[in-house]
């Protein structure tokens, strides 16, 4: 919605998230760790709105204390919907409404997160996501080698090659 309607984070008055009970409980507003951020709805929502994306940088380190995200997270409301509760766990539905300072209201309508059990990602979608996230943290050549090793792990003669790619390079003292 943000991209479709060109909604600037500074113009957001309120974000209303309506969803099922279990999701409403994921209401950690100021996570102190990446793990807490991953089990939050308001924080990553605010981070995605502020940065126009959600990746490693938004959920780690300085991203956890970004003042612009902190200001926006205060304007996120979490609401439970009985009709979504009735459909859970078969369906994990939500609706997001963004209200802007000038009175605009943008409503997502009912939606379900991508890649639920009944609609897993395609191989190309997984590779695209891996490349986006790995590219934030690893040099291109290492990310390519890791992608190949993971995608073809059954062909690895031993696990050490994969582990070497996962470990940070040794620094010279």
N, C-alpha and C positions, 0 to 999 in steps of 0.2 A: 504494500500500500504506500509506503513511504516513497519508493522510487516512482511508482505509477502516478502519484499525486504531487510529487516534489515537495514533501513536507519536511521543512527544516526543523531539527530538534529544538531550536530556540523558540519556535512558534507553537510547540505542543503544550497545550494547557493540561490535558489529562489523557491517559491511556487506560481504557477499561478492558480487562481480560475476563471473559466469562468462560468457564470450563467446568470440568468435573472435580469432585471433592479432593481426590488424591493429588491432582495438579495444583489446586489452590493451596494445599499445604506446603508446596515448594516455594515458600514465601520469604526466603532469606534475602534481605534487601542490601546488606553490606557484607558480602562474604570476605572472610579473612584468608581464604585459601582457594586454590583452583577447584578442589573437591567441593567446597561449599558453593562456589559459583556454578558448578555443573548441576547441582541439585537446587537450583533457584529458577524461578521464572522471571521475576521482575528485573533482576540484575542483567542477565544476558539480553533481555528484550531492550532495556535502556541502552546497553552497550551497542547493540546492533543499530538502534536508531541514531545514536550519537556518531558512530563511525561508519555507518552504511554497510557494515559487514560484521561477521562474528567469527573470529579466528583465535589462534593461540594468544596473540598479544592482548586481546581484549579480556581474556580470562586468566591471565597470569601477571605476576610482578606489578608494575606500575598501573597496569590496566585495572587492577582491583581497587585502586584508590583514585581513579580519574574523577576530578571534581565535576565535570560536565555530566558524566554518567550518574554520579551521586545525586546531582540536582534532579535529573530526569527520573531516576528510580523512585523518588518521593512522590511523583505524579502518576505512578502506576497503581491502579486499583485491581484487586483480585476478587472476582465474584464467582460463586458457585451456582450452577444451573441444574435443577432437578432433572430436566430432560436429558442432560449430558450424563448425569449420574446413572440414570436408568440404562443407558447404552454402554456404559463402561463395564467391563474391560474390553468387550468386543470392538468398541469404537472409542477412540480417544479424541473427542471433539473439543473445539474451542471457537471462540469468536473474539475478535479484537476490534475495538472502536477507538479511533484517535480523534480527539477534539482539539482544534487549534484555537489560539488566542483570538482570532478574528471570527470565531463562531462556526467554522467549518467542522463537519462531522463526517468521518470516513469509516465505513464499516466493512470488515472483511467478509461478513457472512459466516456461516458454519464452515469450518475446515478441519481437516485431520492432518497431522504431521506426516511428512513424507517418510517412507521406509518403515511402515508398520509391518507387523508379522505377515499380514495378508498381501502386502505389496512391497516386497524387498527391492533394494536398489539393483539396477542392472550393473553389469561389470564396468561399463563405461562411466556410469555415475560414480561408482566406488573409486575408480582410478582418478577421475577428475577431482573428487574431494581429497583423496590422498595427496595428489600433486599440489593442490592449493595449500593444504595444511603443512605438508612436509616442506614445501618451498619457502614457508615462513621461517623455518628453523634450520634447514640443512642446505649445504651447497648443492647445486643442480646435479653434479655427477654422483654424489653420495645418495641423494634422493632417488635417482634413477636406479642405482644399484640395489638400494633397499626395496624399491618397488618390484624390481625383477625377482629378488630373493624371496619376498613374501608371496608374490604371485605364483612362483614356481618352487615353493618350499619343499614339495614332495620330491623334487629332483636333487635337493641338497644332500651331499654325502654325509655331512655332519652339521649340527646346529651352530657350531662356532662361527661360521661365516655370517650367519644372520645376526648373532650376538655382537660380532665385531661392528657391523653396520649400525646396530642400535646404540652402542656405547659411544659416549663422546670421545673424540680423538684425545690421545695422551698429549699433554703439554710438556714441552721441554723445560727442564728446570735450569 
